[in-house]
Amino acid sequence: MSVAGVLPEPTPAAPPAEPRAIRACLTSTLAAEFDHEWRTVLDRVRETQELADLHHLLNKWRHIAYQEMCDPGAYYRMLAKAEQIIRAGANPDAVPVEDMQAVIRRRTAP
Protein backbone atom coordinates (compact mmCIF):
# COMPACT_ATOMS: atom_id res chain seq x y z
CA MET A 1 0.00 0.00 0.00
CA SER A 2 1.35 3.42 -0.88
CA VAL A 3 1.49 6.37 1.48
CA ALA A 4 -0.78 8.32 -0.88
CA GLY A 5 -3.53 5.76 -0.27
CA VAL A 6 -3.33 6.26 3.50
CA LEU A 7 -3.07 10.03 3.85
CA PRO A 8 -6.19 12.16 3.38
CA GLU A 9 -6.27 14.77 0.63
CA PRO A 10 -5.01 18.12 1.94
CA THR A 11 -7.79 20.59 2.60
CA PRO A 12 -7.41 23.75 0.52
CA ALA A 13 -6.83 27.00 2.36
CA ALA A 14 -9.72 29.42 2.49
CA PRO A 15 -9.23 32.42 0.23
CA PRO A 16 -8.32 35.70 1.90
CA ALA A 17 -11.17 38.15 2.49
CA GLU A 18 -10.35 40.00 -0.73
CA PRO A 19 -12.79 40.35 -3.62
CA ARG A 20 -10.42 39.11 -6.35
CA ALA A 21 -9.33 36.08 -4.33
CA ILE A 22 -12.90 35.14 -3.48
CA ARG A 23 -14.11 35.66 -7.04
CA ALA A 24 -11.30 33.47 -8.41
CA CYS A 25 -12.72 30.50 -6.47
CA LEU A 26 -16.26 30.84 -7.82
CA THR A 27 -17.96 29.44 -10.88
CA SER A 28 -19.08 32.01 -13.44
CA THR A 29 -22.66 31.81 -12.15
CA LEU A 30 -21.62 32.34 -8.54
CA ALA A 31 -19.18 35.07 -9.58
CA ALA A 32 -22.09 36.92 -11.23
CA GLU A 33 -24.07 36.67 -7.97
CA PHE A 34 -21.04 37.90 -6.03
CA ASP A 35 -20.58 40.83 -8.45
CA HIS A 36 -24.23 41.85 -8.06
CA GLU A 37 -24.04 41.76 -4.26
CA TRP A 38 -20.66 43.54 -4.35
CA ARG A 39 -22.07 46.46 -6.36
CA THR A 40 -25.14 46.70 -4.11
CA VAL A 41 -23.04 46.75 -0.94
CA LEU A 42 -20.56 49.27 -2.36
CA ASP A 43 -23.44 51.61 -3.16
CA ARG A 44 -24.74 51.25 0.40
CA VAL A 45 -21.25 51.85 1.85
CA ARG A 46 -20.87 55.01 -0.22
CA GLU A 47 -24.09 56.36 1.27
CA THR A 48 -23.63 55.26 4.87
CA GLN A 49 -19.83 55.32 5.13
CA GLU A 50 -20.18 52.21 7.31
CA LEU A 51 -17.97 49.25 6.41
CA ALA A 52 -19.82 46.58 8.38
CA ASP A 53 -21.89 45.49 5.36
CA LEU A 54 -18.76 45.18 3.27
CA HIS A 55 -17.05 43.02 5.88
CA HIS A 56 -20.18 40.88 6.18
CA LEU A 57 -20.32 40.38 2.41
CA LEU A 58 -16.65 39.38 2.18
CA ASN A 59 -17.02 36.98 5.10
CA LYS A 60 -20.15 35.39 3.61
CA TRP A 61 -18.62 34.92 0.17
CA ARG A 62 -15.31 33.74 1.58
CA HIS A 63 -17.17 30.87 3.22
CA ILE A 64 -19.11 30.13 0.03
CA ALA A 65 -15.87 30.16 -2.01
CA TYR A 66 -14.20 27.79 0.45
CA GLN A 67 -17.21 25.48 0.44
CA GLU A 68 -17.16 25.40 -3.36
CA MET A 69 -13.41 24.69 -3.40
CA CYS A 70 -13.92 21.69 -1.10
CA ASP A 71 -17.20 20.45 -2.57
CA PRO A 72 -18.11 21.94 -5.96
CA GLY A 73 -21.85 22.53 -6.32
CA ALA A 74 -22.44 22.48 -2.55
CA TYR A 75 -23.93 25.99 -2.49
CA TYR A 76 -26.67 25.22 -5.00
CA ARG A 77 -27.37 21.85 -3.36
CA MET A 78 -27.83 23.68 -0.06
CA LEU A 79 -30.23 26.15 -1.68
CA ALA A 80 -32.20 23.28 -3.25
CA LYS A 81 -32.39 21.50 0.10
CA ALA A 82 -33.58 24.69 1.82
CA GLU A 83 -36.29 25.09 -0.85
CA GLN A 84 -37.36 21.47 -0.32
CA ILE A 85 -37.61 22.00 3.45
CA ILE A 86 -39.57 25.25 3.02
CA ARG A 87 -41.96 23.65 0.55
CA ALA A 88 -42.52 20.53 2.69
CA GLY A 89 -42.56 22.39 6.00
CA ALA A 90 -40.02 19.93 7.42
CA ASN A 91 -36.81 18.16 6.51
CA PRO A 92 -37.73 14.69 5.22
CA ASP A 93 -34.18 13.48 5.91
CA ALA A 94 -34.05 14.79 9.48
CA VAL A 95 -33.29 12.49 12.36
CA PRO A 96 -35.51 12.87 15.45
CA VAL A 97 -33.81 14.85 18.22
CA GLU A 98 -34.25 11.93 20.61
CA ASP A 99 -32.20 9.69 18.29
CA MET A 100 -29.42 12.30 18.11
CA GLN A 101 -29.42 12.67 21.90
CA ALA A 102 -29.07 8.89 22.23
CA VAL A 103 -26.08 8.93 19.86
CA ILE A 104 -24.48 11.73 21.87
CA ARG A 105 -25.05 9.86 25.14
CA ARG A 106 -23.44 6.69 23.69
CA ARG A 107 -20.43 8.60 22.38
CA THR A 108 -19.85 10.53 25.59
CA ALA A 109 -20.44 7.63 27.97
CA PRO A 110 -17.36 6.53 29.92
C-alpha positions, 0 to 999 in steps of 0.5 A, spaced: 500 500 500 502 506 498 502 512 502 498 516 498 492 511 499 493 512 506 493 520 507 487 524 506 487 529 501 489 536 503 484 541 505 485 547 501 486 553 504 480 558 504 481 564 500 483 571 503 477 576 504 479 580 498 474 580 492 479 578 487 481 572 491 474 570 493 471 571 485 477 566 483 474 560 487 467 561 484 464 558 478 461 564 473 454 563 475 456 564 482 461 570 480 455 573 477 451 573 484 457 575 487 458 581 483 451 583 483 451 583 491 458 587 491 455 592 487 449 593 491 453 593 498 458 598 495 453 603 493 450 602 500 457 603 503 458 610 499 451 612 502 452 610 509 460 610 510 459 604 514 464 598 512 460 593 516 456 590 510 462 590 506 465 586 511 459 581 512 459 580 504 466 578 504 465 573 510 459 570 507 462 569 500 469 567 503 465 561 506 461 560 500 468 560 495 471 555 500 465 550 500 465 550 493 473 549 493 472 543 497 465 540 494 463 543 488 456 545 487 455 544 494 452 551 495 446 550 490 445 543 493 444 547 499 439 552 496 435 546 493 435 542 500 432 549 503 427 550 498 425 542 499 424 544 506 420 550 506 416 547 501 414 541 505 414 544 511 419 539 514 426 536 513 424 529 510 431 526 511 431 529 518 433 524 524 428 525 530 432 529 536 431 523 541 435 519 536 441 524 536 441 525 543 441 517 544 447 517 539 451 523 543 449 519 550 453 513 547 459 517 544 460 521 551 459 515 555 465 513 559 
